[in-house]
Amino acid sequence: MTNYWKQKDIPHKGWILIDVIDVREDNQTEYETEYESCMMCGNERIRFVHVVEHSQYNESLRVGCVCAEKMTNDYLNPRKLEQKLRNRASRRVNWKNKEWKFSLKGNRYIKQDGHLITIFRDKKTNKYKVSIDQTLVKKYLTL
């Protein structure tokens, strides 16, 4: 297990947070997820990877939230960005559990945040389409 905190040739401060990544893909279970290890402390099973860079180090490091906070000396943004990803993942999971209704034409619909979302099958292509407030979304769905 690597512990860069103990290595003197790697800067411990002055890093810049570049990105935060959720390594769990859509529809992937906890057991299917390929978690990462923190490159700084070696902590395993990191789902939300913080990518940091330093002007005196020629590669990016992929670390956990606590190490990102220490390395960037920013105890607000790494956690805030990770929380945004956690909330997004939670909304995606909960979206599937919402109760859809059926229209008179047999299409599924739901009212969400003041918008009417409808899913219907295109008669010509036999593919599913979505409309939001009766405006067609130009992306086909695979259900």
N, C-alpha and C positions, 0 to 999 in steps of 0.2 A: 504494500500500500504506500503510495507516494505521499510525502508531506513536504511540499515546497516551502512551508513556513519555516522549516529548519535549514533551508538552503540559502546561503548568503548571496549567491549570484543572481537570485531572482528578486526583483523589487517587491516590497511588501505594501507600499503605499503609492499613491499617484496614478492608479489605474483609472480608466474611463469605461463606464458601462456602455456597451455597444448595442446589446439586444438581450431579451429574455425569451426563451423558447420552451414551449411545452412539448416534451418528447412523446407524449401519448397522442396517437393519431385518433381521428374520429372513429367511433364504434369499436375501439380497442379496449379490452379489459385490462385490469390491473396486472393480471398474470401474463398477458401478451406484450405488455409494455417493456421496451428495452431501456431501462433506466441507465443513467450515466453515473459516474463517480466524479466527485469534485477533484479537479486537477491540483487544487491548492492544499487541501487537508486530507484527501483520500476518502471522505465520507461517501458511502455507497447509497444507491437507490435515490438519486436525484431526478425528480420529474421535471422541475422547472429549472432550466439551465441558464445561468447568467454568463453572457459572453463579455469578457473584459479585455482591454488592450492597454499597453503601456508604451510610451515613446522610446524607452530604453530596453525593450524586450521585443524580439522580432516575430513573435507568434501570439495569437489570441489564446486565452485560457478559458476553459468552460468550468465554471464553479457554481457552488450553491449560494443561496441568498446570504447567509451569515458571512461567508468569506467575501462575497461581492461587497457587502456593506463595509467591512474592514478595509478591503483593498482600495475602494474608491473614497473612503472616509465620508460616505453618504449613507446615512441611516434612515433615509426616507424613500428615495426613488426606487432602489432595487426591490424593496418589499411592496411598494405601491404598484410597480409594473407586474410583479408576480401575482399580486392579488387580482389585478385586471384579468390576467390569464385564467386564474382559478375561477373567477366569476363567469367568464366566457364559457369555460368547460362545463360549469354547473348549469348554465342556461341551456346549453346544447343537450345535456342529458335530460333536463326537466322538460324541454320542448316536446320530446317524444311522448311524455306522459300527459300532455294536455288533452282535454276532451273535445274532439272534433265532432261537428254535427253534419247532418246530410241535408242538402238542399232538395227542393222538389224534383230537380233534374237528376238527383242521385250523386251530386258532387260533394266532396268533403269541404267544409269551410270552418273557419274559426275567426272570432273577433278578438284582436290582440292590439292593445295600446291605441284603440280608436280606429284601427284599420281592419278591413275585411280581407282575409286571405282565403283564396279558393284554389283547390287542386282539382283538375279535371283531365280527362283523357281526350287528346286530339283525335277527331274522327278520321282525318286523312292519314296521319302517321302512326296512330295507335300508341303514341308516347304521352307521358303525363306532362302537363304544363301547370304553371302557377300564375294566378293573377292577384295583384294587391290593389284593392280599391278599384277593381275592374280594369286595371292596366296590366297588360300581359308582360310577364317577366320573360326575357329572351333566353332562358336556359331550360333545357329538358331535364326532367327528373327521372331517376331510375328507382323505382320502389320495389 
